[in-house]
Amino acid sequence: MVTKAIKISEENYHWLIHYAADIQKESNKPVSIDAALTTLRSSSIAHLRGTWKMGDQEAEKIISDIHKGWKNWKLSA
């Protein structure tokens, strides 16, 4: 394995550490940062379900914006 140094923000680093910890809890075995990134890269978007923390007001705004977009969407003939 090649060792490389990369720059990431403190926020992303902590998120990645927590992500690796969640995988470790599920698998009951040690998980490296590299393994966490591999899991993230190879997973579907459904695997990220529940990782986006939002309030009810934000969810309602997103749904409202989607409905507005659908009303303006026209198919070309």
N, C-alpha and C positions, 0 to 999 in steps of 0.2 A: 504494500500500500504506500502511496506517495503522501508525504506530509506537506500541506500547504497552509499558509496563513491567510486569513480573509478578514476584512473589516465588516463588522455588523454593529448596529446600534445596541446600546445596553438593553433597550426594550425588547428587541428581537432576540437577543441572547437569552434573556430571562424567559421569553415565551417558548423558545426552543428547549430550554432546560425543563420547563414544566411539561411540554409536549412529550419529551423523552421519559419523564417520570410517569406520565399517564400510561404510556406504552409499557413501561416496566411493571406498573401495578397490574395491568391486564395480563401480561405474559409471565409474571412471577419470576423473571430472570433479569440480570443486568442489561441495560440498553445504552449503547454509546450514542454520542451526538451523530456520528456517521450513520448508525443504524436508524436513528429517528429521521434523519433527512431522507434516507433511502425509502423508509416506510411512507413518508409524506409524499415523495416524488412518485411512488408507484401506486398510491391510493387514489380512489375516485373522490370526487367532490363530496359524496355522501359521507365519507370518512371524517370530514370536518364538521359534520352536524353537531351543533351545540357549542362550538368554539367561539362563535360570534356573540358577544354579550350585548344585548340591546333591550331597551325598555319598550313598553307597550306603545308609547307615543311614537317612537321611531319606527316600529313595525307598521303601525297604522299609516304613517306618512309614506312608507315604501309601497304598501299595497295601494294607497290612493294614487300615487304617481304612476304605478303600473296600469291601473284602470284608465287614467287619463291618457296614457300612451296608447293603449288599445283603442280608445275612441278615435284617436287621430290617425291610426294606422290604416293606410289604404293600399290595397293590392293593385299593382299595375296590370292592365288588361292585355 
